[in-house]
């Protein structure tokens, strides 16, 4: 059974108004301008933040970053369907700690209805290379075009890949004014599969995406100043480990503990 229902995730009124107010203070950047910082070959650094910290973080970043504004919106909604082999080979490879690994997903930008089939390839040099195929609708089963695309981009047999997990969230996207860098803040994170749904409203996934030549980041500097630690976090792997307790998930127990701490009003700040 595939869960197909979707509504853009709602935010609490007070917090929503606060975020919109802070985002309005940023210089806007259009989608066309942002595509000049696409960073399909990049280094990624992630943090988990409590949702209560986002307003203050935005307040302190507005002079250094522009905020994506598309269709007069700065909070954008994403819907993702992940694919894996029936025995979860991609998940298991990540759980093993393999440096070279892949993820395959269909993604919909909900507000614009634009869709892609994407492959994320983590290289042995810790770069992430993203390849994408525009599609007419959200891919839920492999067709001829999908198979041809994956044959060149992914070492797994595309015919065997099956839908495995839904993921939705709202995203704020920032672009550095001085560096080749993007920062995304993902809120209202939710997973769903087989009629079940799990919301993580207290968790914000922040990700810095930059090219290999960039060693400075205003966002990462701010994270150090407020004591936030870098955290490895794969939405797909954490979602699978939460939804399928029968699979090995030792590697993601620290993420589970951190999620629980954030849900209980705690923080990811260093002690």
C-alpha positions as CSV (number, residue, x, y, z in Angstrom):
1,X,0.0,0.0,0.0
2,X,1.4,3.4,-1.0
3,X,0.4,6.4,0.9
4,X,-0.5,9.1,-1.7
5,X,-2.4,11.7,0.2
6,X,-0.6,15.1,0.5
7,X,-1.3,18.4,2.0
8,X,1.4,21.0,2.4
9,X,2.4,20.7,6.1
10,X,0.9,23.3,8.3
11,X,2.9,25.4,10.8
12,X,1.7,27.0,14.0
13,X,0.3,30.4,13.3
14,X,2.6,32.4,15.6
15,X,5.8,30.7,14.4
16,X,4.7,30.9,10.8
17,X,4.2,34.6,11.1
18,X,7.5,35.0,12.8
19,X,9.4,33.2,10.1
20,X,7.7,35.1,7.3
21,X,8.5,38.3,9.1
22,X,12.2,37.4,9.3
23,X,12.4,36.1,5.7
24,X,10.8,39.4,4.5
25,X,13.9,41.2,5.8
26,X,16.2,39.2,3.5
27,X,17.2,40.4,0.0
28,X,15.2,38.1,-2.3
29,X,16.8,35.9,-4.9
30,X,14.8,34.4,-7.8
31,X,14.8,30.7,-8.8
32,X,16.6,31.6,-12.1
33,X,19.3,33.4,-10.1
34,X,19.6,30.6,-7.6
35,X,20.1,28.1,-10.4
36,X,23.5,29.8,-10.9
37,X,24.4,28.3,-7.6
38,X,23.0,24.9,-8.3
39,X,25.9,23.0,-6.8
40,X,25.1,19.6,-8.3
41,X,28.7,18.6,-7.3
42,X,29.2,19.7,-3.7
43,X,30.3,19.2,-0.2
44,X,27.4,18.9,2.3
45,X,27.5,19.7,6.0
46,X,24.3,19.1,8.2
47,X,23.0,20.2,11.5
48,X,19.8,19.4,13.5
49,X,18.3,22.4,15.1
50,X,15.3,22.9,17.4
51,X,12.5,24.6,15.5
52,X,12.4,27.3,18.2
53,X,15.9,28.4,17.2
54,X,15.1,29.2,13.6
55,X,13.9,32.7,14.0
56,X,17.0,33.8,15.8
57,X,19.2,32.1,13.2
58,X,17.4,33.9,10.4
59,X,17.7,37.2,12.2
60,X,21.5,36.8,12.4
61,X,22.0,35.7,8.8
62,X,20.0,38.3,6.9
63,X,23.0,40.5,6.0
64,X,25.0,37.6,4.7
65,X,22.4,35.6,2.6
66,X,19.6,36.2,0.2
67,X,16.4,34.2,0.5
68,X,14.8,32.3,-2.4
69,X,11.4,33.9,-3.3
70,X,9.3,32.1,-5.9
71,X,5.7,32.7,-6.7
72,X,5.8,35.2,-3.8
73,X,6.6,32.5,-1.3
74,X,9.7,31.9,0.8
75,X,8.5,28.7,2.4
76,X,8.3,26.0,-0.2
77,X,6.9,22.5,0.1
78,X,8.6,19.3,-1.1
79,X,7.4,15.8,-1.6
80,X,9.8,12.9,-2.1
81,X,9.4,9.2,-2.9
82,X,12.5,7.1,-2.3
83,X,13.4,3.9,-4.2
84,X,15.5,1.0,-3.1
85,X,16.0,-2.6,-3.8
86,X,13.5,-5.0,-2.1
87,X,16.2,-5.9,0.5
88,X,17.1,-2.2,1.1
89,X,20.6,-2.5,-0.4
90,X,21.1,1.3,-0.6
91,X,20.0,1.7,3.1
92,X,22.2,-1.2,4.2
93,X,25.3,0.2,2.4
94,X,24.9,3.5,4.2
95,X,24.4,1.7,7.5
96,X,27.7,-0.2,6.9
97,X,29.4,3.2,6.7
98,X,30.4,2.8,3.0
99,X,31.9,6.0,1.7
100,X,30.6,5.4,-1.9
101,X,26.8,5.2,-1.8
102,X,23.7,6.1,-3.8
103,X,20.1,7.3,-3.2
104,X,17.4,7.3,-5.8
105,X,14.3,9.5,-5.4
106,X,11.4,11.1,-7.2
107,X,10.9,14.7,-6.1
108,X,8.0,17.1,-6.5
109,X,8.2,20.8,-5.8
110,X,4.6,20.9,-4.6
111,X,3.9,24.6,-5.1
112,X,5.0,24.6,-8.8
113,X,4.2,20.9,-9.5
114,X,7.7,20.5,-11.1
115,X,9.0,17.0,-10.8
116,X,12.4,15.2,-11.2
117,X,13.8,11.7,-10.8
118,X,17.1,12.2,-9.0
119,X,20.2,10.2,-8.1
120,X,22.5,11.3,-5.3
121,X,26.0,9.8,-5.4
122,X,28.3,10.2,-2.4
123,X,31.9,9.8,-3.7
124,X,34.9,8.4,-1.8
125,X,36.1,12.0,-1.6
126,X,33.0,13.0,0.4
127,X,31.5,15.0,-2.5
128,X,27.9,14.6,-3.3
129,X,27.0,14.5,-7.0
130,X,23.3,15.0,-7.9
131,X,21.9,14.0,-11.3
132,X,18.3,14.7,-12.2
133,X,15.9,13.9,-15.0
134,X,12.8,16.2,-15.5
135,X,9.6,14.2,-15.5
136,X,6.0,15.0,-16.4
137,X,4.7,13.8,-13.1
138,X,6.0,12.3,-9.9
139,X,7.5,8.9,-10.7
140,X,6.0,6.1,-8.7
141,X,7.2,3.2,-10.9
142,X,10.0,2.9,-13.3
143,X,9.3,3.5,-17.0
144,X,11.6,3.4,-20.1
145,X,12.9,6.9,-19.6
146,X,13.6,6.2,-15.9
147,X,15.5,3.0,-16.7
148,X,17.6,4.7,-19.3
149,X,18.5,7.5,-16.9
150,X,19.3,5.2,-14.0
151,X,21.4,2.9,-16.2
152,X,23.9,5.7,-16.7
153,X,23.8,7.2,-13.2
154,X,23.3,4.3,-10.7
155,X,25.1,0.9,-10.3
156,X,21.9,-0.8,-9.1
157,X,19.6,-2.7,-11.5
158,X,16.9,-0.1,-12.0
159,X,14.3,-2.7,-12.9
160,X,14.5,-4.0,-9.3
161,X,14.0,-0.7,-7.6
162,X,10.7,-0.3,-5.8
163,X,9.1,2.6,-3.9
164,X,10.2,2.4,-0.2
165,X,9.4,5.6,1.7
166,X,7.5,9.0,1.4
167,X,9.0,12.1,2.9
168,X,7.6,15.7,3.0
169,X,8.8,19.0,4.4
170,X,8.8,22.7,4.0
171,X,12.1,24.4,3.0
172,X,13.7,27.8,3.3
173,X,16.6,28.3,0.9
174,X,19.3,30.8,1.4
175,X,22.1,31.8,-1.0
176,X,25.4,33.4,0.3
177,X,26.0,36.9,-1.0
178,X,29.8,36.3,-1.2
179,X,30.4,32.6,-1.7
180,X,29.3,29.7,-3.9
181,X,27.1,28.4,-1.1
182,X,23.5,27.5,-0.4
183,X,21.9,26.8,3.0
184,X,18.6,24.9,3.3
185,X,16.4,24.7,6.4
186,X,13.9,21.9,6.3
187,X,10.9,22.1,8.6
188,X,7.7,20.1,9.2
189,X,9.6,16.9,8.5
190,X,7.3,13.9,8.0
191,X,7.6,10.3,6.8
192,X,4.9,8.0,5.6
193,X,4.5,4.4,4.4
194,X,2.0,1.6,4.3
195,X,-0.8,3.8,5.8
196,X,1.4,5.0,8.6
197,X,2.7,8.6,9.1
198,X,5.3,10.1,11.4
199,X,5.7,13.8,12.0
200,X,8.9,15.4,13.5
201,X,7.6,19.0,14.1
202,X,10.4,20.0,16.5
203,X,13.2,19.0,14.2
204,X,14.8,21.3,11.6
205,X,17.4,19.9,9.2
206,X,19.9,22.5,8.2
207,X,22.3,21.8,5.4
208,X,25.2,23.8,4.0
209,X,25.9,23.0,0.3
210,X,29.2,24.4,-1.0
211,X,31.8,23.7,-3.7
212,X,35.1,22.1,-2.7
213,X,37.1,25.3,-3.0
214,X,35.1,27.1,-0.3
215,X,36.4,26.8,3.2
216,X,34.5,29.6,4.9
217,X,30.8,29.8,5.7
218,X,28.9,32.5,7.6
219,X,26.3,29.9,8.5
220,X,28.8,27.4,9.8
221,X,30.5,30.2,11.8
222,X,27.2,31.1,13.4
223,X,26.6,27.4,14.3
224,X,30.0,27.3,16.0
225,X,29.2,30.6,17.9
226,X,25.9,29.2,19.2
227,X,27.4,25.8,20.0
228,X,25.5,23.7,17.4
229,X,27.3,20.5,16.3
230,X,27.6,19.1,12.9
231,X,25.4,16.0,12.6
232,X,25.3,13.3,9.9
233,X,21.6,13.0,8.9
234,X,20.1,11.2,6.0
235,X,16.3,11.7,5.7
236,X,15.9,8.4,3.9
237,X,18.0,6.3,6.3
238,X,16.5,7.9,9.4
239,X,13.0,7.4,8.0
240,X,13.7,3.8,7.2
241,X,15.2,3.1,10.6
242,X,12.2,4.7,12.3
243,X,9.6,2.9,10.2
244,X,11.2,-0.5,9.9
245,X,12.4,-1.6,13.3
246,X,13.3,-5.0,11.9
247,X,16.2,-3.6,9.9
248,X,19.6,-2.9,11.5
249,X,19.8,0.7,12.7
250,X,22.6,0.9,15.2
251,X,24.3,3.6,13.1
252,X,21.3,5.8,13.4
253,X,20.5,5.4,17.2
254,X,22.3,8.7,17.9
255,X,20.0,10.4,15.4
256,X,17.0,8.8,17.2
257,X,18.2,10.1,20.5
258,X,18.7,13.6,19.2
259,X,15.3,13.6,17.6
260,X,13.8,12.5,20.9
261,X,15.7,15.3,22.7
262,X,14.5,17.9,20.3
263,X,10.9,16.7,20.5
264,X,11.2,17.1,24.3
265,X,12.3,20.7,24.0
266,X,16.1,20.0,24.1
267,X,18.9,21.3,21.8
268,X,21.8,20.1,19.8
269,X,24.1,22.6,21.3
270,X,27.5,21.2,22.6
271,X,27.6,20.8,26.4
